[in-house]
């Protein structure tokens, strides 16, 4: 049995990552964000918020 991961960061999967995410990082089965200086990762892990 095998599976292929959908890269949610590409937008081609029909899953459009949150626009508040400064840099999308694909993970197996999901994604997380890297935030610009002056912002921190929101507890949901998929958006950035001001500090």
C-alpha positions in Angstrom: 0.0 0.0 0.0 1.3 3.5 -0.8 -0.1 7.0 -1.1 1.0 10.2 -2.6 1.0 13.4 -0.7 -0.9 16.4 -2.1 1.1 19.6 -2.0 -1.4 22.0 -0.5 1.0 24.9 -1.1 0.7 24.6 -4.9 -3.0 25.5 -5.0 -3.5 23.0 -7.8 -5.0 20.5 -5.3 -8.1 22.6 -4.8 -6.9 23.4 -1.3 -5.8 27.0 -1.2 -3.6 27.8 1.8 -4.6 30.7 4.0 -3.7 34.1 2.4 -2.3 35.1 5.9 0.4 32.5 5.5 3.6 34.3 4.4 5.5 31.2 3.3 3.7 27.9 2.9 5.6 24.7 3.9 4.1 21.4 2.7 4.0 18.6 5.2 2.7 15.0 4.8 -1.1 15.4 4.8 -1.1 19.1 5.7 0.9 22.3 5.6 2.3 24.9 8.0 3.5 28.4 7.6 6.7 30.4 8.1 6.1 34.0 9.1 7.9 37.2 8.2 9.7 39.3 10.9 7.3 41.0 13.2 4.7 38.2 12.9 4.3 34.9 14.7 2.6 31.7 13.8 -1.0 31.5 14.9 -1.9 28.5 17.1 -3.8 27.0 14.1 -0.3 26.6 12.4 -1.7 27.8 9.1 -1.6 31.6 9.4 0.6 34.4 10.7 -0.4 37.1 13.2 1.2 40.3 14.3 3.2 40.2 17.5 
